[in-house]
Amino acid sequence: MNKKRRFSVLIITVILILAIAYHNSTDRAVAADNTFKDASGEYIITDDTQMEVQFTGLSKKSATSVEIPSTIKINEQEYKVTGVKANALNGNKKVKKLIIGENVKVIGKKAFYGCKNLKSITINTFSLKAKTIGTAAFKGLNAKAVVFVPENKLKAYKKILKSKGLTGKKQAVKGRKIKTEEKDEEALDPNRDIPSPTTMFTIDNYFGLMSNTREEDSYSIGDSIPITAGFQMSYLMYGHVTTRTTNGGFWIRCNDCGQMFDNQDDYYVIGAFLANGCTGSGSFVAGDDYSGSFTALHWIPDNRTCSATFHITLPTGLSYKENSLKMFRMTKEEISSSAYHVDVNGQDITVTINNIKDASIHQYKLADKISITMDTELNSNAAAINTVTASMSYDNGTGTKTVDMGSANIYAATMKFRNTDMDGNDISGAKFALYKYKTLKSGSVYYEKYVKVLDNITGNPCTIAGLNSGKYKLVQTAAPAGYKKMDNYEFNVNFSGHDGKIDSLSVDDSNKFVWDVDLETGTISTNIVNN
């Protein structure tokens, strides 16, 4: 951070401290105002945790057609309209048509009482019951009023509406097919209220953007291969933003977007994920003013526990390195192993987090970027294309959601060779070792040398899996009985792959041997001859 920015942050901090000190020494009257208005009407929040509102009346008093919607948006957050307040349209002489949305469960006393010109009502909700509709809610409507209800609710709703005031001789209740099918609460989409995370999966110990997915063709047998699964939960998993009107007092304002806060806690939480379009430059001012009211952003936390489970499946060509799995914040700060549990069952690795909202996971801010990193080793069972997959599932109290985190490939060539005599007959009893030319480090000095990567290679034909591009040396450590050892054999492999296929594969040995190349299987083949 440069000196100018450090000075700006210092000034802002001093202002905040002084303002908070003054604020704490002064009586402050804060009147929470949870009413909202849009083109469809006026509403009041009835449940911040479940994000539900109640229709309280019209925003446009001259409206002749009214639709109580299924949902409304408040500060970019979607709220369900689950109720109609008592007396919401009591005595309205202008409304002629009314639609009641599919999420409405409660209609208050005399909600539509005395709407004498109201001739057409469409009820799209399946959730109304006699006990959830107030007295005289439908009394005093137009003498020829017709109420359209879900077809399979016709009998029940006729009885209910009659008991709530729809008793005119020419008034009618008719059934109609509605696109939204009736569902029991248990049958609702279990993912309906679970915001999706951003994820990434890569062959690397990568810390950074969540969109990164990377494959690899630069590893060979015996190499340690890091794998990282990253995720960032939506801040909606931790709560949601609403607004409230205060009667003046302490305030913090963003100079970029003009949004205001009436307390420091909301400022810290909401500012952490820069909700509602804030540019996030960090330019804030604070003060204390009782000269008038203002609207402030307010954070409503969701305190429900959210468990999470991660599944990473390795192909047979990769081996998990015991106790190598760790969890980090994207600042590369390691998270205590007490916050999660690791189970390894063959090629399946499972990581369980009891509560992803726990402070040990998100120590400094909500919805932090988290990575799960582990080490694997390419083994002798490696195929040409070794696919690693990952998924995560989590439950925030409304159901379980599973997210495919993707897959990534590790590409490796396979070498096959027959050991024969001068006449081309197979011979047995040979043993081989494979070396790879590697760059090593001793202190601050780098040097190159052949390093043994595989020993006691036997069989006829011999198969060596897990080769990438590079320089190799094949050494015959034991010759068949009656034969001489072959000379050490050096060769170069040129190999690459991406998007689930082998792109190129060739061998350069200065024409010592004849090689067959199978690009589809990633296999190179030749004969080794003993004299």
C-alpha positions, 0 to 999 in steps of 0.5 A: 500500500502506497503512502497516500493510500495509507494516509487516506485509510488512517484519516478515514479510520480516525473519522470513524473512531471519532464518529462512533465515540460521539455516536455512543455518547448520544441517545439515538432513535432508530425507527426500523421501517420495513415498508417498500413500494413498487409499481405493483403495490406497497409491502411490508417485510414479515420475515427477514430470514425466510425473505417474505413480505405482505401486500398492504395496499396500492402504490397507485390509488387510481389502479383498476387492475391489481396483481399481487405478484408471487415475488418482488425484488427489494435491493436486488433480493427476491422476496416471496409475497406470502400474505395480504394485509387486513383491509388492504383494499377495503372500500376501493371503488376503482379496482375491477380486476384482481390477480392473487399470486401463487405464494400467498398463504394468508389473506387478512380480515376484510382485505377486499371488503366493499370492492363493489366494482371488483368483478374478476378475481384470479387466485393462483395459489394452492395454499389458502385454507379457511383458517388463513383467510380473515372474516369478510375478506371477500364480502361486498364485491360486485354482484356478478363477481367471478373468482377463478381458482385452480381446477383441482381446488374448485370444491374446497375453495367454493366452500371457503370463499362462501364462508368469507363473504362470496354469497351473492346469487350471481357471484360464481367460483370457477375452476381453471387450469393453472400452469403451476401445479400444486405441490406438497411442501416436501415435494418442492424443489429442494434447491429452491432457496439454496444459492449456488457457489462459484467453484474451480478445479485444477491440476495445480496448487493454484490460488486465484480466480474461481473460474480457473480449470487447468489440465496437465501433460508435464508430469511423469511417473513418480512425480508429485502432482498437486490438485486443488478444488476451490469454492466461494459461497454466495454471500446470500448463504450467510444472510441478505441485505435490506434497508431501513429508515432511521431518524438521523444519527450516526452514518457511514456513506460510500463516496462511490455509490452513495449507499449509507449505513447506520452502524459499523457492523452492517458497514463491515459485513456488507462492504466485505462483499460489495453488495448493491453495485458498490464499486469498492474503492474503499472511499467512505466517510462517516458522521453524525446528523440528526437533522433528517432521516435517511435510508440505510443498508441493513444486513439480516444474517442467516444463522442456519448451520450449513454443512458441506461435503466435498468428493474428489475421485482419483483415477487408478493412475494417481495415488493419494499422498497420505495426510497431504490434504489441507484447506486454505483461504485464498490468502494462502493462510491455512485453515485449522484441520479441526474445522474439517474431516478427511476420509480416504477410501481407495481412490475416493477422498471425502472432505466434510465440513460441519458448518461452512459458516464457522468463523474458523473457515471464514475468519475475516469476511463472509463468502471468502475464497477457500481451496482444498489442496492435496498431493498425488503421485502418478503411478505405474497404472497411469493411462494416457488420459487420467481424469480427476473429478470433484463435486460438492454438496451442502445443506443450508437447512432448506435441502441439499444441493450438489454442484459438479465442480468439474474435472481435469485431466493428467496426460501421460504416454506409455512405453511398450517394448519386447525383448528379443534375440537377434532372430526376433524371438522373445527372450525372458529374464531381463530387468530394466531401470528407467531414468529421467533427466531432471533439473535439481536444486542444491541450496541456491545452485541448480543442476541437471542429472539423470534420476531413477524413476522406476526400477525392476521393470520386467515382463515381455513385453515390458510396459512403462506408463506415465511418461511426459515430454522429456529426456529418458535413459533405459538401463538393462540391469540384468540380461537374459541368461546367455546374453549380453546386457544392452548398452544404455539407451537414451531417447527423447519423448515429445508428448502433449494433450488437452481437452480429453485427447492426445495431440502429439506423440513422437520419439527421438533417439537418433534413429537407433530403434524403430518406434510405432506410435499409437496416438489414440492410446498414447503408446510408443512401442519398439523392440530391445535386442540382446546379443 
